Amino acid sequence: MSALIQKIGAEKVRHHLEIDIHYVRIKLADSFPILVEVLRGKKMHKETQPLNYSPSQAYVQFDYPLAFDITMHKKGSSYVKKNFCIKLFQINGKNRINNGRVKIDFSHIPVIKKPIIRREVPLQHCSDKTAVVSISVKLDQIGKVRGTLGAGLSPNSSLLSPNSSIISPNSSIVRPEKKNLPEFAVEKMTISDTLPKNEEKKVLEKDKKLEIPKEKVPVPRNSGISLPEITIETQEEPYTRDEHNESFNSKMSFSDLILNPNESELSSESSSSEEEAKELPVEKLVAHSVPKTTREQVTPNEGSKSQHIAVVEARAGITTRREGNCCNACVSF
């Protein structure tokens, strides 16, 4: 009932669930074949092939993939709890002996954005209390666009379609014929040919006046202005950059290194901290079921209905005494 209440107002998101059963480590007295079954809900269930078990090895390698298409309910940044159950069966002829199970909560995977890779999960309700099953769980949203090399291009574009081509091979290309144009003799003309000598001198003098001379701005020594020295790195010496950074970091003090750390150190520290935070412990991974209660364990509420009414009336300030189902005022009237 609580799961139905949590789904009210939640967004439905389709996901593809992939579960890999890697191996089972268990100590059994019988050498019956074993298999692993995965149940998702009440209707969806898939199982591995039965494999032979040897008590001397106490180990069975499966490496069997199982996949489900499921619907998850999203509320804000979190998802409503979703479980799948892993069951271990021993095959004795036509009979199946249930010898261990565990429930896995995979609703944390889309939140931490990290799959479960080769995690050993202890089996519950098993004859061997040290039995474990190794699993990997991956959850991908269906229809989510991923960043690939062809991102930004529509699927109907001609560049992505295999049958289309920019230039069809059967089309005939008509090229225009090159025509030899007549060559004309061009005479080079100078300023002296168009202008007389006097006017030519005037034009040259005007051009010289228009040129602005480059003057150096003198900086006084005692002005207090310090100009930084600019060094230009050429392409011929690319290795000098690393040497300059190393020498610069060696000259920096300990406080400067804390205030201005290198980018490589920041990226390595952030990546390591994220990986540690994203790793789920086994307590959160395994969904523990609530034990069933019996009538003997349930204790009745102390106090009768009349005592409860008297307490409520005392809190409300009602001081009239009741006789049966009526108060004194009603009886006297």
TORKOL-4160 file (C-alpha; in steps of 0.2 Angstrom, whole numbers, padded with zeros to 4 digits, m for minus):
333
<pt num="1" X="0000" Y="0000" Z="0000"/>
<pt num="2" X="0014" Y="0012" Z="0004"/>
<pt num="3" X="0022" Y="0009" Z="m0013"/>
<pt num="4" X="0006" Y="0014" Z="m0022"/>
<pt num="5" X="0005" Y="0030" Z="m0011"/>
<pt num="6" X="0023" Y="0035" Z="m0016"/>
<pt num="7" X="0019" Y="0032" Z="m0035"/>
<pt num="8" X="0005" Y="0045" Z="m0034"/>
<pt num="9" X="0010" Y="0061" Z="m0044"/>
<pt num="10" X="0027" Y="0053" Z="m0049"/>
<pt num="11" X="0034" Y="0053" Z="m0067"/>
<pt num="12" X="0035" Y="0037" Z="m0076"/>
<pt num="13" X="0052" Y="0033" Z="m0084"/>
<pt num="14" X="0056" Y="0018" Z="m0094"/>
<pt num="15" X="0072" Y="0009" Z="m0091"/>
<pt num="16" X="0082" Y="m0006" Z="m0097"/>
<pt num="17" X="0088" Y="m0017" Z="m0083"/>
<pt num="18" X="0103" Y="m0028" Z="m0086"/>
<pt num="19" X="0108" Y="m0041" Z="m0072"/>
<pt num="20" X="0124" Y="m0052" Z="m0074"/>
<pt num="21" X="0125" Y="m0067" Z="m0063"/>
<pt num="22" X="0144" Y="m0070" Z="m0062"/>
<pt num="23" X="0146" Y="m0084" Z="m0049"/>
<pt num="24" X="0140" Y="m0092" Z="m0033"/>
<pt num="25" X="0151" Y="m0097" Z="m0018"/>
<pt num="26" X="0142" Y="m0110" Z="m0007"/>
<pt num="27" X="0145" Y="m0125" Z="0003"/>
<pt num="28" X="0132" Y="m0139" Z="0001"/>
<pt num="29" X="0132" Y="m0157" Z="0006"/>
<pt num="30" X="0123" Y="m0163" Z="m0010"/>
<pt num="31" X="0130" Y="m0163" Z="m0027"/>
<pt num="32" X="0114" Y="m0157" Z="m0036"/>
<pt num="33" X="0114" Y="m0145" Z="m0050"/>
<pt num="34" X="0110" Y="m0127" Z="m0046"/>
<pt num="35" X="0102" Y="m0113" Z="m0055"/>
<pt num="36" X="0099" Y="m0094" Z="m0051"/>
<pt num="37" X="0082" Y="m0086" Z="m0054"/>
<pt num="38" X="0079" Y="m0067" Z="m0055"/>
<pt num="39" X="0061" Y="m0061" Z="m0051"/>
<pt num="40" X="0056" Y="m0043" Z="m0055"/>
<pt num="41" X="0038" Y="m0040" Z="m0048"/>
<pt num="42" X="0025" Y="m0054" Z="m0049"/>
<pt num="43" X="0025" Y="m0057" Z="m0068"/>
<pt num="44" X="0043" Y="m0055" Z="m0074"/>
<pt num="45" X="0055" Y="m0069" Z="m0070"/>
<pt num="46" X="0071" Y="m0076" Z="m0079"/>
<pt num="47" X="0083" Y="m0090" Z="m0074"/>
<pt num="48" X="0100" Y="m0096" Z="m0078"/>
<pt num="49" X="0104" Y="m0113" Z="m0085"/>
<pt num="50" X="0107" Y="m0127" Z="m0072"/>
<pt num="51" X="0125" Y="m0131" Z="m0069"/>
<pt num="52" X="0134" Y="m0145" Z="m0060"/>
<pt num="53" X="0139" Y="m0142" Z="m0042"/>
<pt num="54" X="0154" Y="m0151" Z="m0034"/>
<pt num="55" X="0155" Y="m0150" Z="m0015"/>
<pt num="56" X="0174" Y="m0151" Z="m0016"/>
<pt num="57" X="0175" Y="m0135" Z="m0026"/>
<pt num="58" X="0160" Y="m0126" Z="m0018"/>
<pt num="59" X="0160" Y="m0113" Z="m0032"/>
<pt num="60" X="0150" Y="m0112" Z="m0048"/>
<pt num="61" X="0154" Y="m0100" Z="m0062"/>
<pt num="62" X="0138" Y="m0094" Z="m0072"/>
<pt num="63" X="0142" Y="m0077" Z="m0081"/>
<pt num="64" X="0124" Y="m0077" Z="m0087"/>
<pt num="65" X="0116" Y="m0060" Z="m0092"/>
<pt num="66" X="0097" Y="m0057" Z="m0089"/>
<pt num="67" X="0088" Y="m0041" Z="m0095"/>
<pt num="68" X="0071" Y="m0033" Z="m0091"/>
<pt num="69" X="0062" Y="m0018" Z="m0098"/>
<pt num="70" X="0054" Y="m0009" Z="m0083"/>
<pt num="71" X="0045" Y="0007" Z="m0078"/>
<pt num="72" X="0052" Y="0017" Z="m0064"/>
<pt num="73" X="0043" Y="0032" Z="m0055"/>
<pt num="74" X="0053" Y="0048" Z="m0052"/>
<pt num="75" X="0050" Y="0061" Z="m0039"/>
<pt num="76" X="0061" Y="0076" Z="m0040"/>
<pt num="77" X="0079" Y="0069" Z="m0041"/>
<pt num="78" X="0075" Y="0052" Z="m0032"/>
<pt num="79" X="0066" Y="0037" Z="m0038"/>
<pt num="80" X="0053" Y="0026" Z="m0029"/>
<pt num="81" X="0061" Y="0010" Z="m0022"/>
<pt num="82" X="0062" Y="m0004" Z="m0034"/>
<pt num="83" X="0068" Y="m0022" Z="m0030"/>
<pt num="84" X="0072" Y="m0038" Z="m0039"/>
<pt num="85" X="0074" Y="m0055" Z="m0030"/>
<pt num="86" X="0088" Y="m0068" Z="m0033"/>
<pt num="87" X="0084" Y="m0086" Z="m0028"/>
<pt num="88" X="0095" Y="m0101" Z="m0028"/>
<pt num="89" X="0088" Y="m0118" Z="m0032"/>
<pt num="90" X="0095" Y="m0135" Z="m0031"/>
<pt num="91" X="0088" Y="m0147" Z="m0045"/>
<pt num="92" X="0084" Y="m0165" Z="m0038"/>
<pt num="93" X="0076" Y="m0173" Z="m0053"/>
<pt num="94" X="0060" Y="m0164" Z="m0056"/>
<pt num="95" X="0060" Y="m0156" Z="m0039"/>
<pt num="96" X="0067" Y="m0139" Z="m0035"/>
<pt num="97" X="0074" Y="m0135" Z="m0018"/>
<pt num="98" X="0074" Y="m0117" Z="m0014"/>
<pt num="99" X="0090" Y="m0114" Z="m0004"/>
<pt num="100" X="0093" Y="m0095" Z="m0002"/>
<pt num="101" X="0087" Y="m0078" Z="m0008"/>
<pt num="102" X="0091" Y="m0060" Z="m0007"/>
<pt num="103" X="0082" Y="m0044" Z="m0013"/>
<pt num="104" X="0092" Y="m0030" Z="m0021"/>
<pt num="105" X="0086" Y="m0012" Z="m0021"/>
<pt num="106" X="0092" Y="m0004" Z="m0038"/>
<pt num="107" X="0083" Y="0013" Z="m0036"/>
<pt num="108" X="0099" Y="0021" Z="m0031"/>
<pt num="109" X="0108" Y="0017" Z="m0047"/>
<pt num="110" X="0100" Y="0032" Z="m0058"/>
<pt num="111" X="0103" Y="0044" Z="m0043"/>
<pt num="112" X="0122" Y="0040" Z="m0041"/>
<pt num="113" X="0124" Y="0037" Z="m0060"/>
<pt num="114" X="0135" Y="0022" Z="m0057"/>
<pt num="115" X="0132" Y="0004" Z="m0060"/>
<pt num="116" X="0135" Y="m0010" Z="m0048"/>
<pt num="117" X="0150" Y="m0020" Z="m0054"/>
<pt num="118" X="0154" Y="m0037" Z="m0048"/>
<pt num="119" X="0148" Y="m0035" Z="m0030"/>
<pt num="120" X="0147" Y="m0050" Z="m0018"/>
<pt num="121" X="0130" Y="m0051" Z="m0010"/>
<pt num="122" X="0126" Y="m0063" Z="0005"/>
<pt num="123" X="0112" Y="m0075" Z="0002"/>
<pt num="124" X="0098" Y="m0075" Z="0016"/>
<pt num="125" X="0088" Y="m0090" Z="0022"/>
<pt num="126" X="0102" Y="m0102" Z="0015"/>
<pt num="127" X="0109" Y="m0118" Z="0023"/>
<pt num="128" X="0126" Y="m0110" Z="0021"/>
<pt num="129" X="0127" Y="m0094" Z="0031"/>
<pt num="130" X="0143" Y="m0089" Z="0022"/>
<pt num="131" X="0135" Y="m0091" Z="0004"/>
<pt num="132" X="0137" Y="m0076" Z="m0008"/>
<pt num="133" X="0132" Y="m0072" Z="m0026"/>
<pt num="134" X="0142" Y="m0060" Z="m0037"/>
<pt num="135" X="0131" Y="m0049" Z="m0048"/>
<pt num="136" X="0133" Y="m0034" Z="m0059"/>
<pt num="137" X="0118" Y="m0022" Z="m0061"/>
<pt num="138" X="0116" Y="m0009" Z="m0075"/>
<pt num="139" X="0101" Y="0003" Z="m0078"/>
<pt num="140" X="0099" Y="0013" Z="m0093"/>
<pt num="141" X="0085" Y="0025" Z="m0098"/>
<pt num="142" X="0076" Y="0020" Z="m0114"/>
<pt num="143" X="0076" Y="0034" Z="m0127"/>
<pt num="144" X="0090" Y="0044" Z="m0119"/>
<pt num="145" X="0101" Y="0053" Z="m0132"/>
<pt num="146" X="0119" Y="0049" Z="m0128"/>
<pt num="147" X="0134" Y="0060" Z="m0134"/>
<pt num="148" X="0142" Y="0051" Z="m0149"/>
<pt num="149" X="0152" Y="0056" Z="m0165"/>
<pt num="150" X="0136" Y="0059" Z="m0175"/>
<pt num="151" X="0128" Y="0071" Z="m0162"/>
<pt num="152" X="0120" Y="0086" Z="m0169"/>
<pt num="153" X="0115" Y="0078" Z="m0185"/>
<pt num="154" X="0097" Y="0073" Z="m0189"/>
<pt num="155" X="0094" Y="0054" Z="m0192"/>
<pt num="156" X="0086" Y="0059" Z="m0209"/>
<pt num="157" X="0100" Y="0068" Z="m0215"/>
<pt num="158" X="0109" Y="0063" Z="m0231"/>
<pt num="159" X="0126" Y="0061" Z="m0222"/>
<pt num="160" X="0119" Y="0047" Z="m0211"/>
<pt num="161" X="0109" Y="0037" Z="m0223"/>
<pt num="162" X="0119" Y="0023" Z="m0231"/>
<pt num="163" X="0110" Y="0023" Z="m0248"/>
<pt num="164" X="0112" Y="0041" Z="m0251"/>
<pt num="165" X="0127" Y="0050" Z="m0257"/>
<pt num="166" X="0132" Y="0068" Z="m0261"/>
<pt num="167" X="0136" Y="0064" Z="m0279"/>
<pt num="168" X="0126" Y="0049" Z="m0287"/>
<pt num="169" X="0138" Y="0038" Z="m0297"/>
<pt num="170" X="0126" Y="0036" Z="m0311"/>
<pt num="171" X="0124" Y="0055" Z="m0314"/>
<pt num="172" X="0133" Y="0063" Z="m0328"/>
<pt num="173" X="0143" Y="0078" Z="m0324"/>
<pt num="174" X="0143" Y="0091" Z="m0338"/>
<pt num="175" X="0159" Y="0102" Z="m0337"/>
<pt num="176" X="0160" Y="0118" Z="m0347"/>
<pt num="177" X="0173" Y="0119" Z="m0361"/>
<pt num="178" X="0188" Y="0130" Z="m0358"/>
<pt num="179" X="0189" Y="0144" Z="m0370"/>
<pt num="180" X="0205" Y="0153" Z="m0374"/>
<pt num="181" X="0202" Y="0171" Z="m0371"/>
<pt num="182" X="0212" Y="0184" Z="m0382"/>
<pt num="183" X="0227" Y="0191" Z="m0373"/>
<pt num="184" X="0229" Y="0210" Z="m0373"/>
<pt num="185" X="0245" Y="0219" Z="m0370"/>
<pt num="186" X="0244" Y="0229" Z="m0354"/>
<pt num="187" X="0256" Y="0244" Z="m0352"/>
<pt num="188" X="0262" Y="0247" Z="m0334"/>
<pt num="189" X="0258" Y="0265" Z="m0329"/>
<pt num="190" X="0267" Y="0275" Z="m0315"/>
<pt num="191" X="0263" Y="0291" Z="m0306"/>
<pt num="192" X="0276" Y="0300" Z="m0317"/>
<pt num="193" X="0267" Y="0296" Z="m0333"/>
<pt num="194" X="0250" Y="0303" Z="m0327"/>
<pt num="195" X="0256" Y="0318" Z="m0317"/>
<pt num="196" X="0269" Y="0332" Z="m0321"/>
<pt num="197" X="0285" Y="0333" Z="m0311"/>
<pt num="198" X="0280" Y="0347" Z="m0300"/>
<pt num="199" X="0263" Y="0339" Z="m0294"/>
<pt num="200" X="0272" Y="0322" Z="m0292"/>
<pt num="201" X="0284" Y="0330" Z="m0279"/>
<pt num="202" X="0269" Y="0338" Z="m0269"/>
<pt num="203" X="0260" Y="0321" Z="m0268"/>
<pt num="204" X="0275" Y="0313" Z="m0261"/>
<pt num="205" X="0278" Y="0326" Z="m0248"/>
<pt num="206" X="0259" Y="0325" Z="m0243"/>
<pt num="207" X="0262" Y="0306" Z="m0240"/>
<pt num="208" X="0277" Y="0309" Z="m0229"/>
<pt num="209" X="0267" Y="0321" Z="m0218"/>
<pt num="210" X="0253" Y="0309" Z="m0216"/>
<pt num="211" X="0265" Y="0296" Z="m0209"/>
<pt num="212" X="0264" Y="0297" Z="m0189"/>
<pt num="213" X="0281" Y="0294" Z="m0181"/>
<pt num="214" X="0282" Y="0281" Z="m0168"/>
<pt num="215" X="0288" Y="0289" Z="m0152"/>
<pt num="216" X="0293" Y="0280" Z="m0136"/>
<pt num="217" X="0285" Y="0286" Z="m0120"/>
<pt num="218" X="0298" Y="0289" Z="m0107"/>
<pt num="219" X="0294" Y="0281" Z="m0090"/>
<pt num="220" X="0303" Y="0290" Z="m0075"/>
<pt num="221" X="0313" Y="0279" Z="m0064"/>
<pt num="222" X="0305" Y="0285" Z="m0048"/>
<pt num="223" X="0287" Y="0285" Z="m0054"/>
<pt num="224" X="0283" Y="0268" Z="m0044"/>
<pt num="225" X="0276" Y="0260" Z="m0060"/>
<pt num="226" X="0283" Y="0243" Z="m0063"/>
<pt num="227" X="0280" Y="0235" Z="m0080"/>
<pt num="228" X="0280" Y="0216" Z="m0080"/>
<pt num="229" X="0292" Y="0207" Z="m0092"/>
<pt num="230" X="0283" Y="0198" Z="m0106"/>
<pt num="231" X="0291" Y="0182" Z="m0113"/>
<pt num="232" X="0285" Y="0175" Z="m0129"/>
<pt num="233" X="0286" Y="0157" Z="m0131"/>
<pt num="234" X="0289" Y="0151" Z="m0149"/>
<pt num="235" X="0284" Y="0134" Z="m0157"/>
<pt num="236" X="0302" Y="0128" Z="m0158"/>
<pt num="237" X="0303" Y="0126" Z="m0139"/>
<pt num="238" X="0287" Y="0118" Z="m0132"/>
<pt num="239" X="0296" Y="0108" Z="m0119"/>
<pt num="240" X="0301" Y="0124" Z="m0109"/>
<pt num="241" X="0283" Y="0126" Z="m0103"/>
<pt num="242" X="0283" Y="0111" Z="m0092"/>
<pt num="243" X="0301" Y="0116" Z="m0085"/>
<pt num="244" X="0294" Y="0133" Z="m0082"/>
<pt num="245" X="0279" Y="0127" Z="m0072"/>
<pt num="246" X="0290" Y="0115" Z="m0062"/>
<pt num="247" X="0302" Y="0128" Z="m0057"/>
<pt num="248" X="0288" Y="0140" Z="m0053"/>
<pt num="249" X="0280" Y="0128" Z="m0042"/>
<pt num="250" X="0296" Y="0124" Z="m0033"/>
<pt num="251" X="0298" Y="0143" Z="m0029"/>
<pt num="252" X="0280" Y="0144" Z="m0022"/>
<pt num="253" X="0278" Y="0143" Z="m0003"/>
<pt num="254" X="0266" Y="0130" Z="0005"/>
<pt num="255" X="0252" Y="0143" Z="0007"/>
<pt num="256" X="0253" Y="0148" Z="m0011"/>
<pt num="257" X="0251" Y="0130" Z="m0016"/>
<pt num="258" X="0236" Y="0128" Z="m0006"/>
<pt num="259" X="0228" Y="0144" Z="m0013"/>
<pt num="260" X="0233" Y="0140" Z="m0031"/>
<pt num="261" X="0234" Y="0121" Z="m0033"/>
<pt num="262" X="0237" Y="0113" Z="m0050"/>
<pt num="263" X="0222" Y="0108" Z="m0061"/>
<pt num="264" X="0229" Y="0090" Z="m0062"/>
<pt num="265" X="0228" Y="0088" Z="m0043"/>
<pt num="266" X="0211" Y="0095" Z="m0042"/>
<pt num="267" X="0204" Y="0083" Z="m0055"/>
<pt num="268" X="0212" Y="0068" Z="m0047"/>
<pt num="269" X="0206" Y="0073" Z="m0030"/>
<pt num="270" X="0188" Y="0076" Z="m0036"/>
<pt num="271" X="0187" Y="0060" Z="m0046"/>
<pt num="272" X="0193" Y="0050" Z="m0031"/>
<pt num="273" X="0181" Y="0058" Z="m0019"/>
<pt num="274" X="0166" Y="0055" Z="m0031"/>
<pt num="275" X="0170" Y="0037" Z="m0033"/>
<pt num="276" X="0171" Y="0034" Z="m0015"/>
<pt num="277" X="0154" Y="0043" Z="m0012"/>
<pt num="278" X="0146" Y="0034" Z="m0026"/>
<pt num="279" X="0150" Y="0017" Z="m0019"/>
<pt num="280" X="0135" Y="0009" Z="m0010"/>
<pt num="281" X="0137" Y="m0002" Z="0005"/>
<pt num="282" X="0129" Y="m0019" Z="0006"/>
<pt num="283" X="0117" Y="m0012" Z="0019"/>
<pt num="284" X="0109" Y="0000" Z="0007"/>
<pt num="285" X="0110" Y="m0013" Z="m0008"/>
<pt num="286" X="0101" Y="m0027" Z="0001"/>
<pt num="287" X="0082" Y="m0023" Z="0004"/>
<pt num="288" X="0078" Y="m0031" Z="0021"/>
<pt num="289" X="0060" Y="m0037" Z="0022"/>
<pt num="290" X="0049" Y="m0033" Z="0037"/>
<pt num="291" X="0046" Y="m0048" Z="0048"/>
<pt num="292" X="0028" Y="m0054" Z="0049"/>
<pt num="293" X="0019" Y="m0051" Z="0066"/>
<pt num="294" X="0007" Y="m0062" Z="0075"/>
<pt num="295" X="m0008" Y="m0059" Z="0086"/>
<pt num="296" X="0002" Y="m0063" Z="0102"/>
<pt num="297" X="0016" Y="m0051" Z="0098"/>
<pt num="298" X="0003" Y="m0036" Z="0095"/>
<pt num="299" X="m0002" Y="m0028" Z="0112"/>
<pt num="300" X="m0019" Y="m0020" Z="0113"/>
<pt num="301" X="m0021" Y="m0001" Z="0117"/>
<pt num="302" X="m0021" Y="0003" Z="0135"/>
<pt num="303" X="m0036" Y="0012" Z="0142"/>
<pt num="304" X="m0054" Y="0012" Z="0136"/>
<pt num="305" X="m0065" Y="0024" Z="0126"/>
<pt num="306" X="m0072" Y="0032" Z="0141"/>
<pt num="307" X="m0055" Y="0036" Z="0148"/>
<pt num="308" X="m0049" Y="0043" Z="0132"/>
<pt num="309" X="m0065" Y="0054" Z="0131"/>
<pt num="310" X="m0062" Y="0060" Z="0149"/>
<pt num="311" X="m0044" Y="0065" Z="0145"/>
<pt num="312" X="m0049" Y="0075" Z="0130"/>
<pt num="313" X="m0063" Y="0084" Z="0139"/>
<pt num="314" X="m0051" Y="0088" Z="0153"/>
<pt num="315" X="m0039" Y="0096" Z="0141"/>
<pt num="316" X="m0053" Y="0106" Z="0133"/>
<pt num="317" X="m0059" Y="0113" Z="0150"/>
<pt num="318" X="m0075" Y="0103" Z="0151"/>
<pt num="319" X="m0079" Y="0100" Z="0169"/>
<pt num="320" X="m0097" Y="0093" Z="0168"/>
<pt num="321" X="m0099" Y="0075" Z="0175"/>
<pt num="322" X="m0107" Y="0062" Z="0164"/>
<pt num="323" X="m0120" Y="0050" Z="0169"/>
<pt num="324" X="m0121" Y="0036" Z="0156"/>
<pt num="325" X="m0121" Y="0045" Z="0139"/>
<pt num="326" X="m0128" Y="0062" Z="0145"/>
<pt num="327" X="m0121" Y="0076" Z="0156"/>
<pt num="328" X="m0129" Y="0083" Z="0172"/>
<pt num="329" X="m0137" Y="0097" Z="0162"/>
<pt num="330" X="m0146" Y="0085" Z="0150"/>
<pt num="331" X="m0152" Y="0074" Z="0164"/>
<pt num="332" X="m0159" Y="0088" Z="0175"/>
<pt num="333" X="m0168" Y="0097" Z="0161"/>
